[in-house]
Amino acid sequence: MNLPATRDAALLAARIALSGLFLVMGWGKLSDHAGAVAYMTQAGAPLPALSALVATGVELGIGVALVLGVFVAPLALLLAAYTVATGLIGHHFWTMDGMLRYDMMIHFYKNIGVAGGLVALAVAGPGRFALPSRAG
């Protein structure tokens, strides 16, 4: 992995893979805003209509920026914090029982794992296959 071309290709693949989750979810919120608001309400998000708009913008905007390799370090860290926060809000397994608890625990720790990948991406940088930017 120390060869520059291999490293750069791996970083591009990581940016695409990590962004894929956010792009798919953000597109779903954009194409079904009412459903996103209903989910935010059910999940207990503060100000559900505003939360849905913020989530859509964050997921699509930062997702696209990471794929392009623009401002990777600060945006990956911001998205990591967002991912932990959404895990705490939307996947609070510690308040649940049975299979729902197990399902939400998986989702919560998935969020923690994705956040870890985003932090690693922030540290590694975008690699050579990225649009030029001043940060990250």
C-alpha positions in Angstrom: 0.0 0.0 0.0 3.0 2.3 0.1 3.2 2.7 -3.7 1.7 6.1 -4.4 -0.6 4.9 -7.2 -2.0 2.1 -5.0 -2.4 4.4 -2.1 -4.2 7.1 -4.2 -6.5 4.5 -5.7 -7.3 3.1 -2.3 -8.1 6.6 -0.9 -10.4 7.3 -3.9 -12.1 4.0 -3.2 -12.5 4.9 0.4 -13.9 8.3 -0.4 -16.5 6.7 -2.7 -17.4 3.9 -0.3 -17.8 6.1 2.7 -19.7 8.7 0.7 -22.1 6.1 -0.8 -24.0 5.7 2.4 -24.6 9.5 2.7 -25.4 10.0 -0.9 -28.0 7.3 -0.9 -29.6 8.4 2.3 -29.5 12.1 1.4 -31.1 11.4 -1.9 -33.8 9.5 -0.2 -34.5 12.4 2.1 -34.5 14.8 -0.9 -36.9 12.7 -2.9 -39.2 12.1 0.0 -39.0 15.1 2.3 -42.3 14.3 4.0 -41.1 10.8 4.8 -37.8 12.2 6.1 -39.7 14.6 8.4 -41.9 11.8 9.6 -38.8 9.7 10.4 -37.2 12.6 12.2 -40.3 13.0 14.3 -40.5 9.3 15.1 -36.8 9.2 16.0 -37.1 12.2 18.3 -34.9 14.5 16.4 -35.2 18.2 17.5 -37.2 20.4 15.1 -38.0 17.5 12.7 -38.6 19.6 9.5 -35.4 21.6 10.0 -33.5 18.4 11.0 -34.6 16.8 7.7 -33.4 19.8 5.7 -30.0 19.9 7.5 -29.6 16.1 7.2 -30.3 16.3 3.4 -27.9 19.1 2.9 -25.1 17.5 5.0 -25.4 14.1 3.5 -25.6 15.2 -0.1 -23.3 18.2 0.1 -20.5 16.6 2.1 -21.0 13.3 0.3 -20.4 14.9 -3.1 -17.5 16.9 -1.8 -15.8 13.8 -0.4 -16.2 11.9 -3.7 -14.6 14.9 -5.5 -11.9 15.1 -2.9 -12.6 18.7 -1.9 -11.8 19.9 1.6 -11.5 16.3 2.7 -10.0 16.7 6.1 -12.4 19.2 7.6 -15.5 17.8 5.9 -14.7 14.2 6.9 -14.3 15.3 10.5 -17.6 17.2 10.4 -19.3 14.2 8.9 -17.8 11.9 11.5 -19.3 14.1 14.3 -22.6 14.2 12.4 -22.5 10.4 12.2 -22.0 10.0 15.9 -24.7 12.5 16.7 -27.2 10.8 14.4 -26.3 7.5 16.0 -27.1 8.9 19.4 -30.4 10.4 18.2 -31.6 7.8 15.9 -30.2 4.5 17.2 -30.6 4.8 21.0 -30.6 1.0 21.5 -30.1 1.4 25.3 -33.7 2.5 25.6 -35.1 -0.6 23.7 -35.8 -4.3 24.3 -35.6 -7.5 22.3 -34.8 -7.6 18.6 -35.3 -3.9 18.2 -32.6 -3.3 20.7 -30.3 -5.7 18.8 -31.1 -4.0 15.5 -30.6 -0.5 16.7 -27.3 -1.6 18.5 -26.0 -2.8 15.1 -27.0 0.5 13.5 -25.4 2.5 16.3 -22.1 0.7 16.1 -22.2 0.9 12.3 -22.3 4.7 12.8 -19.4 4.6 15.1 -17.4 2.5 12.6 -18.2 4.8 9.7 -17.2 7.8 11.9 -13.8 6.0 12.5 -13.4 5.5 8.8 -14.1 9.2 8.2 -11.5 10.2 10.9 -8.9 7.9 9.2 -9.8 9.6 5.8 -9.3 13.0 7.3 -5.9 12.0 8.6 -4.8 10.3 5.3 -6.1 13.1 3.1 -7.8 12.8 -0.3 -4.9 11.3 -2.3 -3.9 12.4 -5.7 -7.2 11.6 -7.4 -9.0 14.7 -6.1 -10.0 18.1 -7.2 -7.6 20.7 -5.9 -8.6 22.5 -2.7 -6.7 24.5 0.0 -7.7 22.2 2.9 -7.3 18.5 3.1 
